[in-house]
Amino acid sequence: MSRTISAQLECPNRSDWPTDGQPISLCHRLMGSYSTDHQAQFGPQGWSVSFLPGRSFTHAETQLALEAAEASARISALARLVGLTALELTAMATNSSTAQGGGQ
């Protein structure tokens, strides 16, 4: 599920980034998430994402990577509510789904 991002030409401070209800914002050569500290920067080789060092991405791939970081943060929050880590919850949900024929 792809989301539209906000655009603004000048916003040197992250606190100045547009907040029009979108979870990911584009500011000149920076893209970031409102619900995590992760961000991406555009350079000569393409986009680089803070939590995926050493790799270059297209604009669409960068947006998806930031959305994945937001989803991961949401899973972590839900896992804490049931007394698990995000890894435990994900593994249990994946194994349960696979055992019941719902996995790949």
MODELLER restraints for C-alpha pairs under 7 A, 6 or more apart:
rsr = mdl.restraints
at = mdl.atoms
rsr.add(forms.Gaussian(group=physical.xy_distance, feature=features.Distance(at['CA:5:A'], at['CA:22:A']), mean=6.23, stdev=0.5))
rsr.add(forms.Gaussian(group=physical.xy_distance, feature=features.Distance(at['CA:5:A'], at['CA:24:A']), mean=5.53, stdev=0.5))
rsr.add(forms.Gaussian(group=physical.xy_distance, feature=features.Distance(at['CA:5:A'], at['CA:25:A']), mean=5.17, stdev=0.5))
rsr.add(forms.Gaussian(group=physical.xy_distance, feature=features.Distance(at['CA:5:A'], at['CA:26:A']), mean=6.21, stdev=0.5))
rsr.add(forms.Gaussian(group=physical.xy_distance, feature=features.Distance(at['CA:6:A'], at['CA:18:A']), mean=6.51, stdev=0.5))
rsr.add(forms.Gaussian(group=physical.xy_distance, feature=features.Distance(at['CA:6:A'], at['CA:22:A']), mean=6.85, stdev=0.5))
rsr.add(forms.Gaussian(group=physical.xy_distance, feature=features.Distance(at['CA:6:A'], at['CA:25:A']), mean=4.85, stdev=0.5))
rsr.add(forms.Gaussian(group=physical.xy_distance, feature=features.Distance(at['CA:6:A'], at['CA:26:A']), mean=5.50, stdev=0.5))
rsr.add(forms.Gaussian(group=physical.xy_distance, feature=features.Distance(at['CA:7:A'], at['CA:25:A']), mean=6.72, stdev=0.5))
rsr.add(forms.Gaussian(group=physical.xy_distance, feature=features.Distance(at['CA:7:A'], at['CA:26:A']), mean=5.02, stdev=0.5))
rsr.add(forms.Gaussian(group=physical.xy_distance, feature=features.Distance(at['CA:7:A'], at['CA:27:A']), mean=5.88, stdev=0.5))
rsr.add(forms.Gaussian(group=physical.xy_distance, feature=features.Distance(at['CA:8:A'], at['CA:26:A']), mean=6.83, stdev=0.5))
rsr.add(forms.Gaussian(group=physical.xy_distance, feature=features.Distance(at['CA:8:A'], at['CA:27:A']), mean=5.27, stdev=0.5))
rsr.add(forms.Gaussian(group=physical.xy_distance, feature=features.Distance(at['CA:8:A'], at['CA:28:A']), mean=6.50, stdev=0.5))
rsr.add(forms.Gaussian(group=physical.xy_distance, feature=features.Distance(at['CA:9:A'], at['CA:27:A']), mean=6.14, stdev=0.5))
rsr.add(forms.Gaussian(group=physical.xy_distance, feature=features.Distance(at['CA:9:A'], at['CA:28:A']), mean=5.09, stdev=0.5))
rsr.add(forms.Gaussian(group=physical.xy_distance, feature=features.Distance(at['CA:10:A'], at['CA:27:A']), mean=6.71, stdev=0.5))
rsr.add(forms.Gaussian(group=physical.xy_distance, feature=features.Distance(at['CA:10:A'], at['CA:28:A']), mean=6.31, stdev=0.5))
rsr.add(forms.Gaussian(group=physical.xy_distance, feature=features.Distance(at['CA:11:A'], at['CA:17:A']), mean=5.85, stdev=0.5))
rsr.add(forms.Gaussian(group=physical.xy_distance, feature=features.Distance(at['CA:11:A'], at['CA:27:A']), mean=6.18, stdev=0.5))
rsr.add(forms.Gaussian(group=physical.xy_distance, feature=features.Distance(at['CA:17:A'], at['CA:25:A']), mean=6.91, stdev=0.5))
rsr.add(forms.Gaussian(group=physical.xy_distance, feature=features.Distance(at['CA:17:A'], at['CA:27:A']), mean=6.58, stdev=0.5))
rsr.add(forms.Gaussian(group=physical.xy_distance, feature=features.Distance(at['CA:18:A'], at['CA:25:A']), mean=6.70, stdev=0.5))
rsr.add(forms.Gaussian(group=physical.xy_distance, feature=features.Distance(at['CA:23:A'], at['CA:33:A']), mean=5.89, stdev=0.5))
rsr.add(forms.Gaussian(group=physical.xy_distance, feature=features.Distance(at['CA:23:A'], at['CA:34:A']), mean=5.64, stdev=0.5))
rsr.add(forms.Gaussian(group=physical.xy_distance, feature=features.Distance(at['CA:24:A'], at['CA:31:A']), mean=6.96, stdev=0.5))
rsr.add(forms.Gaussian(group=physical.xy_distance, feature=features.Distance(at['CA:24:A'], at['CA:32:A']), mean=5.54, stdev=0.5))
rsr.add(forms.Gaussian(group=physical.xy_distance, feature=features.Distance(at['CA:24:A'], at['CA:33:A']), mean=4.59, stdev=0.5))
rsr.add(forms.Gaussian(group=physical.xy_distance, feature=features.Distance(at['CA:24:A'], at['CA:34:A']), mean=6.29, stdev=0.5))
rsr.add(forms.Gaussian(group=physical.xy_distance, feature=features.Distance(at['CA:25:A'], at['CA:31:A']), mean=5.51, stdev=0.5))
rsr.add(forms.Gaussian(group=physical.xy_distance, feature=features.Distance(at['CA:25:A'], at['CA:32:A']), mean=5.40, stdev=0.5))
rsr.add(forms.Gaussian(group=physical.xy_distance, feature=features.Distance(at['CA:25:A'], at['CA:33:A']), mean=6.48, stdev=0.5))
rsr.add(forms.Gaussian(group=physical.xy_distance, feature=features.Distance(at['CA:26:A'], at['CA:32:A']), mean=6.67, stdev=0.5))
rsr.add(forms.Gaussian(group=physical.xy_distance, feature=features.Distance(at['CA:29:A'], at['CA:41:A']), mean=5.67, stdev=0.5))
rsr.add(forms.Gaussian(group=physical.xy_distance, feature=features.Distance(at['CA:29:A'], at['CA:42:A']), mean=5.00, stdev=0.5))
rsr.add(forms.Gaussian(group=physical.xy_distance, feature=features.Distance(at['CA:30:A'], at['CA:40:A']), mean=5.63, stdev=0.5))
rsr.add(forms.Gaussian(group=physical.xy_distance, feature=features.Distance(at['CA:30:A'], at['CA:41:A']), mean=4.55, stdev=0.5))
rsr.add(forms.Gaussian(group=physical.xy_distance, feature=features.Distance(at['CA:30:A'], at['CA:42:A']), mean=6.31, stdev=0.5))
rsr.add(forms.Gaussian(group=physical.xy_distance, feature=features.Distance(at['CA:31:A'], at['CA:39:A']), mean=5.58, stdev=0.5))
rsr.add(forms.Gaussian(group=physical.xy_distance, feature=features.Distance(at['CA:31:A'], at['CA:40:A']), mean=5.02, stdev=0.5))
rsr.add(forms.Gaussian(group=physical.xy_distance, feature=features.Distance(at['CA:31:A'], at['CA:41:A']), mean=6.36, stdev=0.5))
rsr.add(forms.Gaussian(group=physical.xy_distance, feature=features.Distance(at['CA:32:A'], at['CA:38:A']), mean=6.15, stdev=0.5))
rsr.add(forms.Gaussian(group=physical.xy_distance, feature=features.Distance(at['CA:32:A'], at['CA:39:A']), mean=4.09, stdev=0.5))
rsr.add(forms.Gaussian(group=physical.xy_distance, feature=features.Distance(at['CA:32:A'], at['CA:40:A']), mean=6.15, stdev=0.5))
rsr.add(forms.Gaussian(group=physical.xy_distance, feature=features.Distance(at['CA:33:A'], at['CA:39:A']), mean=6.34, stdev=0.5))
rsr.add(forms.Gaussian(group=physical.xy_distance, feature=features.Distance(at['CA:33:A'], at['CA:66:A']), mean=6.40, stdev=0.5))
rsr.add(forms.Gaussian(group=physical.xy_distance, feature=features.Distance(at['CA:35:A'], at['CA:70:A']), mean=6.43, stdev=0.5))
rsr.add(forms.Gaussian(group=physical.xy_distance, feature=features.Distance(at['CA:36:A'], at['CA:70:A']), mean=6.38, stdev=0.5))
rsr.add(forms.Gaussian(group=physical.xy_distance, feature=features.Distance(at['CA:38:A'], at['CA:50:A']), mean=5.78, stdev=0.5))
rsr.add(forms.Gaussian(group=physical.xy_distance, feature=features.Distance(at['CA:38:A'], at['CA:51:A']), mean=6.84, stdev=0.5))
rsr.add(forms.Gaussian(group=physical.xy_distance, feature=features.Distance(at['CA:39:A'], at['CA:49:A']), mean=6.05, stdev=0.5))
rsr.add(forms.Gaussian(group=physical.xy_distance, feature=features.Distance(at['CA:39:A'], at['CA:50:A']), mean=5.59, stdev=0.5))
rsr.add(forms.Gaussian(group=physical.xy_distance, feature=features.Distance(at['CA:40:A'], at['CA:47:A']), mean=6.37, stdev=0.5))
rsr.add(forms.Gaussian(group=physical.xy_distance, feature=features.Distance(at['CA:40:A'], at['CA:48:A']), mean=5.37, stdev=0.5))
rsr.add(forms.Gaussian(group=physical.xy_distance, feature=features.Distance(at['CA:40:A'], at['CA:49:A']), mean=4.24, stdev=0.5))
rsr.add(forms.Gaussian(group=physical.xy_distance, feature=features.Distance(at['CA:40:A'], at['CA:50:A']), mean=5.83, stdev=0.5))
rsr.add(forms.Gaussian(group=physical.xy_distance, feature=features.Distance(at['CA:41:A'], at['CA:47:A']), mean=5.54, stdev=0.5))
rsr.add(forms.Gaussian(group=physical.xy_distance, feature=features.Distance(at['CA:41:A'], at['CA:48:A']), mean=5.47, stdev=0.5))
rsr.add(forms.Gaussian(group=physical.xy_distance, feature=features.Distance(at['CA:41:A'], at['CA:49:A']), mean=6.71, stdev=0.5))
rsr.add(forms.Gaussian(group=physical.xy_distance, feature=features.Distance(at['CA:42:A'], at['CA:48:A']), mean=6.43, stdev=0.5))
rsr.add(forms.Gaussian(group=physical.xy_distance, feature=features.Distance(at['CA:45:A'], at['CA:56:A']), mean=6.26, stdev=0.5))
rsr.add(forms.Gaussian(group=physical.xy_distance, feature=features.Distance(at['CA:46:A'], at['CA:56:A']), mean=5.45, stdev=0.5))
rsr.add(forms.Gaussian(group=physical.xy_distance, feature=features.Distance(at['CA:46:A'], at['CA:57:A']), mean=5.74, stdev=0.5))
rsr.add(forms.Gaussian(group=physical.xy_distance, feature=features.Distance(at['CA:46:A'], at['CA:58:A']), mean=6.18, stdev=0.5))
rsr.add(forms.Gaussian(group=physical.xy_distance, feature=features.Distance(at['CA:47:A'], at['CA:56:A']), mean=5.34, stdev=0.5))
rsr.add(forms.Gaussian(group=physical.xy_distance, feature=features.Distance(at['CA:47:A'], at['CA:57:A']), mean=4.88, stdev=0.5))
rsr.add(forms.Gaussian(group=physical.xy_distance, feature=features.Distance(at['CA:47:A'], at['CA:58:A']), mean=6.11, stdev=0.5))
rsr.add(forms.Gaussian(group=physical.xy_distance, feature=features.Distance(at['CA:47:A'], at['CA:59:A']), mean=6.68, stdev=0.5))
rsr.add(forms.Gaussian(group=physical.xy_distance, feature=features.Distance(at['CA:47:A'], at['CA:62:A']), mean=6.56, stdev=0.5))
rsr.add(forms.Gaussian(group=physical.xy_distance, feature=features.Distance(at['CA:48:A'], at['CA:55:A']), mean=6.23, stdev=0.5))
rsr.add(forms.Gaussian(group=physical.xy_distance, feature=features.Distance(at['CA:48:A'], at['CA:56:A']), mean=5.21, stdev=0.5))
rsr.add(forms.Gaussian(group=physical.xy_distance, feature=features.Distance(at['CA:48:A'], at['CA:57:A']), mean=6.33, stdev=0.5))
rsr.add(forms.Gaussian(group=physical.xy_distance, feature=features.Distance(at['CA:49:A'], at['CA:62:A']), mean=6.79, stdev=0.5))
rsr.add(forms.Gaussian(group=physical.xy_distance, feature=features.Distance(at['CA:75:A'], at['CA:86:A']), mean=5.90, stdev=0.5))
rsr.add(forms.Gaussian(group=physical.xy_distance, feature=features.Distance(at['CA:76:A'], at['CA:85:A']), mean=6.48, stdev=0.5))
rsr.add(forms.Gaussian(group=physical.xy_distance, feature=features.Distance(at['CA:76:A'], at['CA:86:A']), mean=4.60, stdev=0.5))
rsr.add(forms.Gaussian(group=physical.xy_distance, feature=features.Distance(at['CA:79:A'], at['CA:85:A']), mean=5.47, stdev=0.5))
rsr.add(forms.Gaussian(group=physical.xy_distance, feature=features.Distance(at['CA:79:A'], at['CA:86:A']), mean=5.40, stdev=0.5))
rsr.add(forms.Gaussian(group=physical.xy_distance, feature=features.Distance(at['CA:79:A'], at['CA:89:A']), mean=5.99, stdev=0.5))
rsr.add(forms.Gaussian(group=physical.xy_distance, feature=features.Distance(at['CA:97:A'], at['CA:103:A']), mean=5.35, stdev=0.5))
rsr.add(forms.Gaussian(group=physical.xy_distance, feature=features.Distance(at['CA:98:A'], at['CA:104:A']), mean=6.96, stdev=0.5))
